[in-house]
Amino acid sequence: MAWARALGMAETASSEATISKNWTWLEEKGLVKTERYKRLRQVFLLTEDGSGNPYVRPDGRHRGFFHLPFDYFSDRWHKKLKTPGKAVLLIALSRDVEFILPAEHASEWYQLSPDTIQRGLDELRKKELLTVRTSIRKAPAARFGITQDYHYRLQGPFAR
């Protein structure tokens, strides 16, 4: 029932059954291993490749990992943000402290439409979770020979 509460589900037997089925599915895919301890199910992470090998926490030397602060759940951002905002937040957490996210490239990099990325950026800015700084640089191929870059930085509980 604790998982149902954490996920904002109703505290019913149906929710409990759904959670149990999801743990079973994850175990069948080789993403977790579970064991019974008294009446509770203990869950152990396995590697994300489905090989069944034990999960090893990243050491920080490899890019592509991010930390999702506990505030994401305790401040209920998982409920406050819509899907585009959540997606862009996860992308932002995987990037440098200040980052550029050109919608036309980001859609190729992250398989999201430019509109979804823009809606996510707008939502995070509206919720004051993201600030933007603009800069101008020379771009000989551009119509006027210059272009504008947007530099983003996370704020609030997600600031680094």
PyMOL CGO cylinders between C-alpha atoms (Angstrom):
from pymol import cmd
from pymol.cgo import CYLINDER

trace = [
    CYLINDER, 0.00, 0.00, 0.00, 2.98, 2.32, 0.57, 0.3, 1, 1, 1, 1, 1, 1,
    CYLINDER, 2.98, 2.32, 0.57, 3.76, 2.15, -3.18, 0.3, 1, 1, 1, 1, 1, 1,
    CYLINDER, 3.76, 2.15, -3.18, 0.14, 3.00, -4.01, 0.3, 1, 1, 1, 1, 1, 1,
    CYLINDER, 0.14, 3.00, -4.01, 0.32, 6.07, -1.73, 0.3, 1, 1, 1, 1, 1, 1,
    CYLINDER, 0.32, 6.07, -1.73, 3.66, 7.14, -3.22, 0.3, 1, 1, 1, 1, 1, 1,
    CYLINDER, 3.66, 7.14, -3.22, 2.19, 6.92, -6.72, 0.3, 1, 1, 1, 1, 1, 1,
    CYLINDER, 2.19, 6.92, -6.72, -0.96, 8.80, -5.76, 0.3, 1, 1, 1, 1, 1, 1,
    CYLINDER, -0.96, 8.80, -5.76, -3.19, 5.76, -6.28, 0.3, 1, 1, 1, 1, 1, 1,
    CYLINDER, -3.19, 5.76, -6.28, -6.27, 5.01, -4.22, 0.3, 1, 1, 1, 1, 1, 1,
    CYLINDER, -6.27, 5.01, -4.22, -5.54, 2.85, -1.18, 0.3, 1, 1, 1, 1, 1, 1,
    CYLINDER, -5.54, 2.85, -1.18, -7.56, -0.13, -2.31, 0.3, 1, 1, 1, 1, 1, 1,
    CYLINDER, -7.56, -0.13, -2.31, -7.00, -3.84, -2.83, 0.3, 1, 1, 1, 1, 1, 1,
    CYLINDER, -7.00, -3.84, -2.83, -7.14, -3.16, -6.58, 0.3, 1, 1, 1, 1, 1, 1,
    CYLINDER, -7.14, -3.16, -6.58, -4.23, -0.71, -6.36, 0.3, 1, 1, 1, 1, 1, 1,
    CYLINDER, -4.23, -0.71, -6.36, -2.27, -3.20, -4.29, 0.3, 1, 1, 1, 1, 1, 1,
    CYLINDER, -2.27, -3.20, -4.29, -2.89, -5.88, -6.93, 0.3, 1, 1, 1, 1, 1, 1,
    CYLINDER, -2.89, -5.88, -6.93, -1.81, -3.51, -9.72, 0.3, 1, 1, 1, 1, 1, 1,
    CYLINDER, -1.81, -3.51, -9.72, 1.44, -2.71, -7.90, 0.3, 1, 1, 1, 1, 1, 1,
    CYLINDER, 1.44, -2.71, -7.90, 2.10, -6.42, -7.36, 0.3, 1, 1, 1, 1, 1, 1,
    CYLINDER, 2.10, -6.42, -7.36, 1.48, -7.20, -11.04, 0.3, 1, 1, 1, 1, 1, 1,
    CYLINDER, 1.48, -7.20, -11.04, 3.88, -4.43, -12.06, 0.3, 1, 1, 1, 1, 1, 1,
    CYLINDER, 3.88, -4.43, -12.06, 6.64, -5.78, -9.80, 0.3, 1, 1, 1, 1, 1, 1,
    CYLINDER, 6.64, -5.78, -9.80, 6.07, -9.23, -11.33, 0.3, 1, 1, 1, 1, 1, 1,
    CYLINDER, 6.07, -9.23, -11.33, 6.30, -7.77, -14.85, 0.3, 1, 1, 1, 1, 1, 1,
    CYLINDER, 6.30, -7.77, -14.85, 9.56, -5.98, -13.99, 0.3, 1, 1, 1, 1, 1, 1,
    CYLINDER, 9.56, -5.98, -13.99, 10.94, -9.21, -12.54, 0.3, 1, 1, 1, 1, 1, 1,
    CYLINDER, 10.94, -9.21, -12.54, 9.99, -11.17, -15.69, 0.3, 1, 1, 1, 1, 1, 1,
    CYLINDER, 9.99, -11.17, -15.69, 11.87, -8.58, -17.78, 0.3, 1, 1, 1, 1, 1, 1,
    CYLINDER, 11.87, -8.58, -17.78, 15.01, -9.03, -15.66, 0.3, 1, 1, 1, 1, 1, 1,
    CYLINDER, 15.01, -9.03, -15.66, 14.92, -5.48, -14.27, 0.3, 1, 1, 1, 1, 1, 1,
    CYLINDER, 14.92, -5.48, -14.27, 14.35, -6.36, -10.62, 0.3, 1, 1, 1, 1, 1, 1,
    CYLINDER, 14.35, -6.36, -10.62, 14.68, -9.39, -8.37, 0.3, 1, 1, 1, 1, 1, 1,
    CYLINDER, 14.68, -9.39, -8.37, 12.22, -9.88, -5.54, 0.3, 1, 1, 1, 1, 1, 1,
    CYLINDER, 12.22, -9.88, -5.54, 12.27, -12.00, -2.41, 0.3, 1, 1, 1, 1, 1, 1,
    CYLINDER, 12.27, -12.00, -2.41, 9.73, -12.48, 0.32, 0.3, 1, 1, 1, 1, 1, 1,
    CYLINDER, 9.73, -12.48, 0.32, 10.65, -11.32, 3.80, 0.3, 1, 1, 1, 1, 1, 1,
    CYLINDER, 10.65, -11.32, 3.80, 7.86, -12.21, 6.20, 0.3, 1, 1, 1, 1, 1, 1,
    CYLINDER, 7.86, -12.21, 6.20, 4.76, -10.76, 4.50, 0.3, 1, 1, 1, 1, 1, 1,
    CYLINDER, 4.76, -10.76, 4.50, 6.60, -8.13, 2.45, 0.3, 1, 1, 1, 1, 1, 1,
    CYLINDER, 6.60, -8.13, 2.45, 8.19, -8.24, -0.97, 0.3, 1, 1, 1, 1, 1, 1,
    CYLINDER, 8.19, -8.24, -0.97, 11.78, -7.01, -1.00, 0.3, 1, 1, 1, 1, 1, 1,
    CYLINDER, 11.78, -7.01, -1.00, 12.86, -5.55, -4.32, 0.3, 1, 1, 1, 1, 1, 1,
    CYLINDER, 12.86, -5.55, -4.32, 16.45, -5.48, -5.60, 0.3, 1, 1, 1, 1, 1, 1,
    CYLINDER, 16.45, -5.48, -5.60, 17.44, -3.50, -8.68, 0.3, 1, 1, 1, 1, 1, 1,
    CYLINDER, 17.44, -3.50, -8.68, 19.08, -5.23, -11.63, 0.3, 1, 1, 1, 1, 1, 1,
    CYLINDER, 19.08, -5.23, -11.63, 20.85, -3.59, -14.57, 0.3, 1, 1, 1, 1, 1, 1,
    CYLINDER, 20.85, -3.59, -14.57, 18.65, -1.76, -17.05, 0.3, 1, 1, 1, 1, 1, 1,
    CYLINDER, 18.65, -1.76, -17.05, 19.75, -3.99, -19.95, 0.3, 1, 1, 1, 1, 1, 1,
    CYLINDER, 19.75, -3.99, -19.95, 17.57, -6.87, -18.71, 0.3, 1, 1, 1, 1, 1, 1,
    CYLINDER, 17.57, -6.87, -18.71, 20.55, -9.22, -18.33, 0.3, 1, 1, 1, 1, 1, 1,
    CYLINDER, 20.55, -9.22, -18.33, 19.64, -9.98, -14.72, 0.3, 1, 1, 1, 1, 1, 1,
    CYLINDER, 19.64, -9.98, -14.72, 22.98, -8.72, -13.39, 0.3, 1, 1, 1, 1, 1, 1,
    CYLINDER, 22.98, -8.72, -13.39, 22.92, -6.77, -10.12, 0.3, 1, 1, 1, 1, 1, 1,
    CYLINDER, 22.92, -6.77, -10.12, 22.59, -3.01, -10.47, 0.3, 1, 1, 1, 1, 1, 1,
    CYLINDER, 22.59, -3.01, -10.47, 25.73, -1.00, -9.75, 0.3, 1, 1, 1, 1, 1, 1,
    CYLINDER, 25.73, -1.00, -9.75, 25.27, 2.64, -8.88, 0.3, 1, 1, 1, 1, 1, 1,
    CYLINDER, 25.27, 2.64, -8.88, 26.97, 5.04, -11.35, 0.3, 1, 1, 1, 1, 1, 1,
    CYLINDER, 26.97, 5.04, -11.35, 30.21, 6.51, -10.04, 0.3, 1, 1, 1, 1, 1, 1,
    CYLINDER, 30.21, 6.51, -10.04, 29.68, 9.94, -11.60, 0.3, 1, 1, 1, 1, 1, 1,
    CYLINDER, 29.68, 9.94, -11.60, 32.44, 9.53, -14.19, 0.3, 1, 1, 1, 1, 1, 1,
    CYLINDER, 32.44, 9.53, -14.19, 30.01, 8.45, -16.92, 0.3, 1, 1, 1, 1, 1, 1,
    CYLINDER, 30.01, 8.45, -16.92, 27.53, 10.87, -18.44, 0.3, 1, 1, 1, 1, 1, 1,
    CYLINDER, 27.53, 10.87, -18.44, 23.94, 9.98, -19.10, 0.3, 1, 1, 1, 1, 1, 1,
    CYLINDER, 23.94, 9.98, -19.10, 22.86, 9.49, -15.49, 0.3, 1, 1, 1, 1, 1, 1,
    CYLINDER, 22.86, 9.49, -15.49, 21.01, 11.95, -13.36, 0.3, 1, 1, 1, 1, 1, 1,
    CYLINDER, 21.01, 11.95, -13.36, 19.78, 12.28, -9.81, 0.3, 1, 1, 1, 1, 1, 1,
    CYLINDER, 19.78, 12.28, -9.81, 16.05, 12.77, -9.25, 0.3, 1, 1, 1, 1, 1, 1,
    CYLINDER, 16.05, 12.77, -9.25, 15.74, 14.67, -5.97, 0.3, 1, 1, 1, 1, 1, 1,
    CYLINDER, 15.74, 14.67, -5.97, 13.33, 13.36, -3.35, 0.3, 1, 1, 1, 1, 1, 1,
    CYLINDER, 13.33, 13.36, -3.35, 11.58, 16.76, -3.63, 0.3, 1, 1, 1, 1, 1, 1,
    CYLINDER, 11.58, 16.76, -3.63, 10.18, 15.57, -6.96, 0.3, 1, 1, 1, 1, 1, 1,
    CYLINDER, 10.18, 15.57, -6.96, 7.86, 13.32, -4.96, 0.3, 1, 1, 1, 1, 1, 1,
    CYLINDER, 7.86, 13.32, -4.96, 7.62, 15.10, -1.60, 0.3, 1, 1, 1, 1, 1, 1,
    CYLINDER, 7.62, 15.10, -1.60, 6.67, 18.40, -3.30, 0.3, 1, 1, 1, 1, 1, 1,
    CYLINDER, 6.67, 18.40, -3.30, 4.34, 16.41, -5.61, 0.3, 1, 1, 1, 1, 1, 1,
    CYLINDER, 4.34, 16.41, -5.61, 5.98, 17.56, -8.87, 0.3, 1, 1, 1, 1, 1, 1,
    CYLINDER, 5.98, 17.56, -8.87, 5.00, 14.18, -10.32, 0.3, 1, 1, 1, 1, 1, 1,
    CYLINDER, 5.00, 14.18, -10.32, 1.40, 15.41, -9.93, 0.3, 1, 1, 1, 1, 1, 1,
    CYLINDER, 1.40, 15.41, -9.93, 1.91, 19.12, -10.70, 0.3, 1, 1, 1, 1, 1, 1,
    CYLINDER, 1.91, 19.12, -10.70, 3.76, 18.67, -14.02, 0.3, 1, 1, 1, 1, 1, 1,
    CYLINDER, 3.76, 18.67, -14.02, 2.21, 17.46, -17.23, 0.3, 1, 1, 1, 1, 1, 1,
    CYLINDER, 2.21, 17.46, -17.23, 4.02, 14.94, -19.43, 0.3, 1, 1, 1, 1, 1, 1,
    CYLINDER, 4.02, 14.94, -19.43, 5.99, 17.53, -21.49, 0.3, 1, 1, 1, 1, 1, 1,
    CYLINDER, 5.99, 17.53, -21.49, 7.21, 19.22, -18.30, 0.3, 1, 1, 1, 1, 1, 1,
    CYLINDER, 7.21, 19.22, -18.30, 8.24, 15.89, -16.79, 0.3, 1, 1, 1, 1, 1, 1,
    CYLINDER, 8.24, 15.89, -16.79, 10.07, 14.85, -19.96, 0.3, 1, 1, 1, 1, 1, 1,
    CYLINDER, 10.07, 14.85, -19.96, 11.99, 18.12, -20.25, 0.3, 1, 1, 1, 1, 1, 1,
    CYLINDER, 11.99, 18.12, -20.25, 12.80, 18.04, -16.52, 0.3, 1, 1, 1, 1, 1, 1,
    CYLINDER, 12.80, 18.04, -16.52, 14.36, 14.59, -16.92, 0.3, 1, 1, 1, 1, 1, 1,
    CYLINDER, 14.36, 14.59, -16.92, 16.31, 15.80, -19.95, 0.3, 1, 1, 1, 1, 1, 1,
    CYLINDER, 16.31, 15.80, -19.95, 17.49, 18.89, -18.05, 0.3, 1, 1, 1, 1, 1, 1,
    CYLINDER, 17.49, 18.89, -18.05, 18.63, 16.78, -15.09, 0.3, 1, 1, 1, 1, 1, 1,
    CYLINDER, 18.63, 16.78, -15.09, 20.82, 14.75, -17.45, 0.3, 1, 1, 1, 1, 1, 1,
    CYLINDER, 20.82, 14.75, -17.45, 22.49, 17.86, -18.92, 0.3, 1, 1, 1, 1, 1, 1,
    CYLINDER, 22.49, 17.86, -18.92, 25.10, 20.28, -17.59, 0.3, 1, 1, 1, 1, 1, 1,
    CYLINDER, 25.10, 20.28, -17.59, 24.12, 22.91, -15.01, 0.3, 1, 1, 1, 1, 1, 1,
    CYLINDER, 24.12, 22.91, -15.01, 23.56, 25.43, -17.82, 0.3, 1, 1, 1, 1, 1, 1,
    CYLINDER, 23.56, 25.43, -17.82, 22.55, 23.88, -21.11, 0.3, 1, 1, 1, 1, 1, 1,
    CYLINDER, 22.55, 23.88, -21.11, 21.28, 24.66, -24.58, 0.3, 1, 1, 1, 1, 1, 1,
    CYLINDER, 21.28, 24.66, -24.58, 18.35, 22.61, -25.86, 0.3, 1, 1, 1, 1, 1, 1,
    CYLINDER, 18.35, 22.61, -25.86, 17.59, 23.55, -29.48, 0.3, 1, 1, 1, 1, 1, 1,
    CYLINDER, 17.59, 23.55, -29.48, 14.14, 22.08, -30.17, 0.3, 1, 1, 1, 1, 1, 1,
    CYLINDER, 14.14, 22.08, -30.17, 15.01, 20.97, -33.72, 0.3, 1, 1, 1, 1, 1, 1,
    CYLINDER, 15.01, 20.97, -33.72, 17.99, 18.90, -32.49, 0.3, 1, 1, 1, 1, 1, 1,
    CYLINDER, 17.99, 18.90, -32.49, 16.52, 17.85, -29.17, 0.3, 1, 1, 1, 1, 1, 1,
    CYLINDER, 16.52, 17.85, -29.17, 13.59, 16.21, -30.93, 0.3, 1, 1, 1, 1, 1, 1,
    CYLINDER, 13.59, 16.21, -30.93, 16.07, 13.99, -32.79, 0.3, 1, 1, 1, 1, 1, 1,
    CYLINDER, 16.07, 13.99, -32.79, 18.17, 13.36, -29.67, 0.3, 1, 1, 1, 1, 1, 1,
    CYLINDER, 18.17, 13.36, -29.67, 15.24, 12.53, -27.35, 0.3, 1, 1, 1, 1, 1, 1,
    CYLINDER, 15.24, 12.53, -27.35, 12.54, 11.39, -29.81, 0.3, 1, 1, 1, 1, 1, 1,
    CYLINDER, 12.54, 11.39, -29.81, 10.11, 14.11, -28.75, 0.3, 1, 1, 1, 1, 1, 1,
    CYLINDER, 10.11, 14.11, -28.75, 8.46, 16.56, -31.10, 0.3, 1, 1, 1, 1, 1, 1,
    CYLINDER, 8.46, 16.56, -31.10, 9.76, 20.15, -31.10, 0.3, 1, 1, 1, 1, 1, 1,
    CYLINDER, 9.76, 20.15, -31.10, 6.30, 21.25, -29.89, 0.3, 1, 1, 1, 1, 1, 1,
    CYLINDER, 6.30, 21.25, -29.89, 6.45, 18.85, -26.92, 0.3, 1, 1, 1, 1, 1, 1,
    CYLINDER, 6.45, 18.85, -26.92, 9.90, 20.11, -25.98, 0.3, 1, 1, 1, 1, 1, 1,
    CYLINDER, 9.90, 20.11, -25.98, 8.73, 23.72, -26.22, 0.3, 1, 1, 1, 1, 1, 1,
    CYLINDER, 8.73, 23.72, -26.22, 5.63, 22.99, -24.13, 0.3, 1, 1, 1, 1, 1, 1,
    CYLINDER, 5.63, 22.99, -24.13, 7.85, 21.32, -21.52, 0.3, 1, 1, 1, 1, 1, 1,
    CYLINDER, 7.85, 21.32, -21.52, 10.27, 24.27, -21.44, 0.3, 1, 1, 1, 1, 1, 1,
    CYLINDER, 10.27, 24.27, -21.44, 7.35, 26.70, -21.15, 0.3, 1, 1, 1, 1, 1, 1,
    CYLINDER, 7.35, 26.70, -21.15, 5.76, 24.70, -18.34, 0.3, 1, 1, 1, 1, 1, 1,
    CYLINDER, 5.76, 24.70, -18.34, 9.00, 24.54, -16.34, 0.3, 1, 1, 1, 1, 1, 1,
    CYLINDER, 9.00, 24.54, -16.34, 9.51, 28.30, -16.79, 0.3, 1, 1, 1, 1, 1, 1,
    CYLINDER, 9.51, 28.30, -16.79, 5.92, 29.02, -15.73, 0.3, 1, 1, 1, 1, 1, 1,
    CYLINDER, 5.92, 29.02, -15.73, 6.39, 26.89, -12.59, 0.3, 1, 1, 1, 1, 1, 1,
    CYLINDER, 6.39, 26.89, -12.59, 9.68, 28.77, -11.93, 0.3, 1, 1, 1, 1, 1, 1,
    CYLINDER, 9.68, 28.77, -11.93, 11.73, 25.58, -12.21, 0.3, 1, 1, 1, 1, 1, 1,
    CYLINDER, 11.73, 25.58, -12.21, 13.74, 26.84, -15.20, 0.3, 1, 1, 1, 1, 1, 1,
    CYLINDER, 13.74, 26.84, -15.20, 15.36, 30.14, -16.12, 0.3, 1, 1, 1, 1, 1, 1,
    CYLINDER, 15.36, 30.14, -16.12, 16.59, 31.16, -19.54, 0.3, 1, 1, 1, 1, 1, 1,
    CYLINDER, 16.59, 31.16, -19.54, 19.44, 33.45, -20.60, 0.3, 1, 1, 1, 1, 1, 1,
    CYLINDER, 19.44, 33.45, -20.60, 19.85, 34.49, -24.22, 0.3, 1, 1, 1, 1, 1, 1,
    CYLINDER, 19.85, 34.49, -24.22, 23.05, 35.14, -26.13, 0.3, 1, 1, 1, 1, 1, 1,
    CYLINDER, 23.05, 35.14, -26.13, 23.75, 36.30, -29.67, 0.3, 1, 1, 1, 1, 1, 1,
    CYLINDER, 23.75, 36.30, -29.67, 26.46, 34.73, -31.81, 0.3, 1, 1, 1, 1, 1, 1,
    CYLINDER, 26.46, 34.73, -31.81, 27.66, 35.02, -35.36, 0.3, 1, 1, 1, 1, 1, 1,
    CYLINDER, 27.66, 35.02, -35.36, 26.11, 32.55, -37.77, 0.3, 1, 1, 1, 1, 1, 1,
    CYLINDER, 26.11, 32.55, -37.77, 27.19, 33.25, -41.35, 0.3, 1, 1, 1, 1, 1, 1,
    CYLINDER, 27.19, 33.25, -41.35, 24.56, 30.90, -42.82, 0.3, 1, 1, 1, 1, 1, 1,
    CYLINDER, 24.56, 30.90, -42.82, 21.71, 32.61, -40.95, 0.3, 1, 1, 1, 1, 1, 1,
    CYLINDER, 21.71, 32.61, -40.95, 19.55, 35.18, -42.72, 0.3, 1, 1, 1, 1, 1, 1,
    CYLINDER, 19.55, 35.18, -42.72, 20.98, 38.17, -40.83, 0.3, 1, 1, 1, 1, 1, 1,
    CYLINDER, 20.98, 38.17, -40.83, 24.37, 36.59, -40.04, 0.3, 1, 1, 1, 1, 1, 1,
    CYLINDER, 24.37, 36.59, -40.04, 23.59, 36.08, -36.37, 0.3, 1, 1, 1, 1, 1, 1,
    CYLINDER, 23.59, 36.08, -36.37, 21.55, 33.70, -34.27, 0.3, 1, 1, 1, 1, 1, 1,
    CYLINDER, 21.55, 33.70, -34.27, 20.20, 33.67, -30.75, 0.3, 1, 1, 1, 1, 1, 1,
    CYLINDER, 20.20, 33.67, -30.75, 20.94, 30.83, -28.29, 0.3, 1, 1, 1, 1, 1, 1,
    CYLINDER, 20.94, 30.83, -28.29, 18.85, 30.04, -25.23, 0.3, 1, 1, 1, 1, 1, 1,
    CYLINDER, 18.85, 30.04, -25.23, 20.79, 28.87, -22.16, 0.3, 1, 1, 1, 1, 1, 1,
    CYLINDER, 20.79, 28.87, -22.16, 18.63, 27.07, -19.60, 0.3, 1, 1, 1, 1, 1, 1,
    CYLINDER, 18.63, 27.07, -19.60, 19.26, 26.45, -15.90, 0.3, 1, 1, 1, 1, 1, 1,
    CYLINDER, 19.26, 26.45, -15.90, 17.12, 24.49, -13.43, 0.3, 1, 1, 1, 1, 1, 1,
    CYLINDER, 17.12, 24.49, -13.43, 15.85, 26.28, -10.33, 0.3, 1, 1, 1, 1, 1, 1,
    CYLINDER, 15.85, 26.28, -10.33, 14.23, 25.41, -7.01, 0.3, 1, 1, 1, 1, 1, 1,
    CYLINDER, 14.23, 25.41, -7.01, 14.66, 21.85, -5.76, 0.3, 1, 1, 1, 1, 1, 1,
    CYLINDER, 14.66, 21.85, -5.76, 16.27, 20.83, -9.05, 0.3, 1, 1, 1, 1, 1, 1,
    CYLINDER, 16.27, 20.83, -9.05, 18.99, 23.52, -9.11, 0.3, 1, 1, 1, 1, 1, 1,
    CYLINDER, 18.99, 23.52, -9.11, 22.56, 22.24, -9.04, 0.3, 1, 1, 1, 1, 1, 1,
]
cmd.load_cgo(trace, "trace")
